Structures are given as structure tokens and as C-alpha cells.
């Protein structure tokens, strides 16, 4: 097992319970958590080279944080946020596991590091999040087929977000947005796909 993978696993085991606890507590602690993300995000944005990218990513960050706040304060909001996190995590994990274990042809037109097997893994594994949604009454629709299509759509958005922020890193000639999280890079390296998904999910729920 590589040192990088060990660092990633340790970071996940340390950070995940903290995030879940803060979402559960809500109130002042949750607001402080959002402020920390904002400050950290601004720090990483300022490290980028192009002003138009800085402005665009800044507004994405603001819409993302507003969406989180709105979702947390709706009925059953805690579990809606955990559902989003679970979809994102399963999509990332599915892409990584399928890509590493199966491999295969690269999707060069999108990213030289992405494979078709990883892409489909990122779509398939998040379907297991529906067990969580049904267990904690995160209502999406009254149809299993529609719920499956919704999760696949969410996974596609997560993958698109990951590719978008990968493009930004290539454009700015950086490997990670920062090195604040051992084995993971910066805050944007961890929430890249979740940013687009949270904004979409919020618009979907309140529409």
C-alpha cells in the first residue's frame, strides 16, 4: 500500500466523523465550519494565476456554501447533506477502484488519467446511496426508476465537477490546490465534484 493511499485513508478516517458531527450539530458550529471552508477556499483561489478563473471559482464557492446552508435548514436537511456527501464519495471511490482494478482504455478526449471503466464505476457505485436515502427518508420521487436516474445524474455532475477542477489545475500548472489535507491536497481537491452537485441538488429540491 503506497504512502499516499495510507495518508488518504487516515485523513478520511479523521475528517469524516468531524464533518458528520458538525452537520448534525448545526447552529454556531456548523456556521463556523462554513466560514473555515470559505477562508480556506479563498486562500486557494488566490494562489491561482488567472483573474477570470479566480472570479469564477470564487462565485462557485459562494453558491456552494449558500446551497449547503439552505439544505441544512430544510426538513430532514441533515440527511440530504449526508446523501450528497455519500454520492460524491461513492462516485470518487467507484472511479478510483474500477479504474485501478479494471483499467482499460483511456478517455483521452476528456482526461489522460481517466478510463472508461473508472467512468462507469463512478456512475454505478453511487447507486448504493439509495439504501441510505430510503432508510433516512430522503425523498426524491415515488419511482425507483426515477430515483436511479436521479442518482446517475448526480454522479455525472460529480464527475463533471472533478474534470472541471482538474482542467483548472492543468491550466494553472499545479498538482493540487494546496497541501492542507495530507494525501488529499487542498479543500478544492476534496470538494470539487461536490460543489456542482450541491448547487444542482439545492436548485432541484427548492424548485
N, C-alpha and C positions, 0 to 999 in steps of 0.2 A: 504494500500500500504506500503510495507516494506521500511525501511530507505535505504537499499541497492539499491532497484529499483529506489527510488527518486534520489539518488546520481548518478546512471547510466543515468537517463533521463536528469538531469541537466548538466552532463558532455557532453552528446551528443549535447544538445542544445547550449552549449558554444563552443565546439571544432569544430563541423561540419562546421559552417559558416567560421571559421578561415581557415580551411583546403581548402574549396572550393575557398575562396578568394586567397590564396597563389597559388593554382593550376592555377587560372585564370591569376594572375599577371605574373607568370613565372619569368624569369630573376633572379636577385640577391636574391629577397625574397624567391623564390622557392628553390634556391640552399642552402640558409641558413636554410630553413626548412628541407631539406635532411640532412644537417650537424647535425642539432639538433637530428633527428631520429638516425643518426649514433652514435653520442656521447651517447645518452640515451640507445641505443641498446647495445653498448659496456659495459656500466655500468651494465646493467642487465646480460649480458653474464659473466662478471667477478664474479658475485655472485653465479654462478653455481658451482657444485662440481667436475665435471669430465672434464678433459682436452680435451678428444676427442669430447665431446658434445660441449664444448666451441668453438673448432675449426670449427666444422661442422656448428653450428648456426651462427658463425661469417661470414663464406663464404656465407651462405644463405642470410644474411643481406646485404652483399656487392652486390650479384647478384640481389637482390630485388631493391636496390637503383639505380643500373645501369639501370635496366629494367624500373623503373619509369622515370628516366631522358631521356632515349631513347624514350619512349612512349610519353612523354610530348612534344617532339620536332618533332614528325611526323605530317603529315597533320591531322588536327582535333584532335590532341593529347589530348587536354584538356578534350574533351568529352569521349575519350577512357578511360582515367584515372577515370573519374566520373562514367563511366559504370562499371568498375572493382569494385569501391567502393560500388556502388549500388547493384551489385550482391552479394558481401560479406555481406553487411548489411542485405539484404533481406534473405540470407541463414541463417545467425545467428539468425535473428528475427523469421524466419519460424521455425527453430529448437526449439527456446525457447517457442514461442507461442503454436505450436502444441504439444510440449512435456508437457507443463504445463496444457493446456486446455483439451487435449485428454488423455495424459498419455499412459498407456498400458504397454506392455511387454518391459523389459529392454534388451538392446543388450549387454549382459554380456561379450560376447567374444571380444567386442571392448572396451566398457567403461561401468562401472556400473551406470553411471549417464545419459546415452543416451537411448532413447526409439526409437522403430520403427516409431512411429508417428512423433517424432521430426526429425528423419532422413528424412522421406518423406516430412515433412514440409520444411526442408532445401533445398529440391530439387524443390518443387513446387512453393513456393513464389517468388524465383528469376526470374521466367518466366515473371513476370510483368516488369522486367527491359527491355524487348524487346520494350515496348512502348517508353521508353527513347531512346533506340538505333535508332529506326525508326524516332523519332521526331528530333533528332540531327544528323542524317545521319552518325551514326557509322555503317559502312557497314561490315557485317560479311560474308554473302553469298547472293545468289539470290533466296534462297528457305526458306520458313517459317519452314519447317520440319528440315532442316539443322540448322537453327538458334536456334530452340528449343533444338535440340540435343547438340548444342554447349553450350548453357546456362546450360543445365543439367550437361554437362561435367565440366563446370566451377564450378558449385555448388558442385559437387562431390570432386573437388580439394580443394575447401574451407573447406569442412567437413573433408577431409583427413588432411589438414594443422592444423585444430583445434585439431584433435585427436593426431597428431604428437607432437604438443607442450604440450598437456595435458599429454602425455606419459613422456615428458621431465620433467615436473613439478612433476609427481609422482616419477620418477627416482631420482630427487633431493630432494624429500620430502618437497616441497614448495607449498603453495596455489596459490600465484601469483608471477610473475617475479619481481615485486616491487609494491610500493603503490603510484606511482607518479600521477596516474589519479584516483581521488575519485570514488569509486564504480566500477571501471574497472580493477584495478591492475596496471600493467606496460604497456609499449609500446608493448611488445610481446604478452601480453594478448589481445590486441586490433587488432594487425595486423597479428596474427598467420595464419589464413586461407588466408589472402590477399597476404602473402609472396609467397606462392606456386602459387597462381592464377596469380599474376603479372608476375612472371618469365615465366610461361606457356603462358600467353597471349602475352607477348613480343616475344617469340620464334615463336608463331603461326602467328603473324602479319608480322614479318620480314622474315618469311620463304617463 
